[in-house]
Amino acid sequence: MDKLSHKARTRQRILDEAARVMRECGTESIGVASLMKRVGLTHGGFYAHFDSREALVQAVIAEMFTDSTQRMQPLWQQSDPAERLNTLIDYYLSETHRDSPAEGCPMPALVSEVGHLPDEAKAIFTQGVASMLKRLSELLAELGLRDAEALASSLLAEMVGALALARACPDKALSAIMLARSRQALKRRTGLERAA
């Protein structure tokens, strides 16, 4: 039993480190040898936990969405739906989130690469996106906004795109302006500006 829990803890360490690398540098930056060195384990030890590099990438994508959901849990527990949406927009399109890709949402980090990944990895990414869309749609419906599903899709696309663009822009001042303008536009579209 203790051996099994040690193996599970080691696997989690590998997943956590691989998730940091993928969020910061993309899926192509994960080399088995360098990843295992970062974790302090041997290259050969990798195969006790994963059948292949592709299996690792799939597990990491799933782990990234699980981690993101757990980090956002306090937000979803707020009772006021307008406050929940306001907090989500403020956090997602913040300079803090922009500057912390290793702890951030996996969508902006992976969106440009997913199309090049195997179907299994694409399916895991799609499940994560669908889960976020569902939560966002339910929140917008709770606010009484019409066509909540279409609006959720549009809002998520703008948040992910704005954050990805802000991270790619080397001019931090311009990047901050883009984030602020997107926050303002999203709040205007969802009626939060009137409530503020």
CORZI-V182365 format. One record per residue. N is the residue number from 1. PHI is phi in degrees with one decimal (* if undefined). Layout:
# CORZI-V182365
N,PHI + N,PHI
This chain:
# CORZI-V182365
1,* + 2,-63.5 + 3,-63.9 + 4,-64.1 + 5,-68.0 + 6,-64.5 + 7,-63.3 + 8,-64.5 + 9,-65.5 + 10,-65.7 + 11,-60.2 + 12,-65.3 + 13,-61.3 + 14,-63.6 + 15,-61.4 + 16,-61.9 + 17,-69.4 + 18,-63.9 + 19,-65.0 + 20,-60.6 + 21,-63.3 + 22,-65.0 + 23,-66.4 + 24,-83.7 + 25,-127.3 + 26,94.7 + 27,-68.1 + 28,-69.1 + 29,-83.6 + 30,-90.1 + 31,-104.9 + 32,-58.2 + 33,-62.1 + 34,-68.8 + 35,-62.6 + 36,-65.0 + 37,-64.1 + 38,-61.0 + 39,-83.0 + 40,84.9 + 41,-125.2 + 42,-82.7 + 43,-57.4 + 44,-63.6 + 45,-65.8 + 46,-56.5 + 47,-74.9 + 48,-77.0 + 49,-116.4 + 50,-139.9 + 51,-73.5 + 52,-161.4 + 53,-63.3 + 54,-62.5 + 55,-64.1 + 56,-62.4 + 57,-58.6 + 58,-61.6 + 59,-64.1 + 60,-68.3 + 61,-60.6 + 62,-61.6 + 63,-62.8 + 64,-62.4 + 65,-69.1 + 66,-62.2 + 67,-62.0 + 68,-62.2 + 69,-62.2 + 70,-65.5 + 71,-65.0 + 72,-88.6 + 73,-53.9 + 74,-59.5 + 75,-62.2 + 76,-70.5 + 77,-89.2 + 78,-63.6 + 79,-77.9 + 80,-84.0 + 81,-62.5 + 82,-65.6 + 83,-67.3 + 84,-60.9 + 85,-66.7 + 86,-59.8 + 87,-64.1 + 88,-60.7 + 89,-63.0 + 90,-61.6 + 91,-70.3 + 92,-60.1 + 93,-102.4 + 94,-100.5 + 95,-65.7 + 96,-62.1 + 97,-65.5 + 98,-56.7 + 99,-87.5 + 100,-125.9 + 101,-62.1 + 102,-67.5 + 103,-113.5 + 104,-91.5 + 105,-60.6 + 106,-73.7 + 107,-61.0 + 108,-63.3 + 109,-72.0 + 110,-107.9 + 111,-55.6 + 112,-79.5 + 113,-103.3 + 114,-56.8 + 115,-59.9 + 116,-98.9 + 117,-90.1 + 118,-61.2 + 119,-55.6 + 120,-62.2 + 121,-68.4 + 122,-60.4 + 123,-64.3 + 124,-65.7 + 125,-60.2 + 126,-61.1 + 127,-62.2 + 128,-63.9 + 129,-63.8 + 130,-60.7 + 131,-63.6 + 132,-65.7 + 133,-60.8 + 134,-62.6 + 135,-62.6 + 136,-66.5 + 137,-62.3 + 138,-62.0 + 139,-64.4 + 140,-66.1 + 141,-65.1 + 142,-60.7 + 143,-79.2 + 144,81.4 + 145,-81.7 + 146,-72.8 + 147,50.5 + 148,-58.3 + 149,-65.4 + 150,-66.4 + 151,-65.1 + 152,-60.6 + 153,-61.8 + 154,-65.8 + 155,-64.4 + 156,-63.2 + 157,-60.6 + 158,-69.1 + 159,-63.7 + 160,-64.1 + 161,-63.9 + 162,-64.3 + 163,-68.2 + 164,-61.4 + 165,-66.8 + 166,-62.9 + 167,-69.2 + 168,-77.7 + 169,-79.4 + 170,-72.9 + 171,-84.4 + 172,-62.6 + 173,-67.2 + 174,-63.2 + 175,-58.3 + 176,-63.9 + 177,-63.7 + 178,-60.5 + 179,-63.3 + 180,-62.7 + 181,-67.3 + 182,-66.4 + 183,-56.6 + 184,-62.7 + 185,-64.2 + 186,-66.0 + 187,-67.4 + 188,-65.8 + 189,-64.5 + 190,-100.2 + 191,78.9 + 192,-72.2 + 193,-60.9 + 194,-67.1 + 195,-75.9 + 196,-77.1
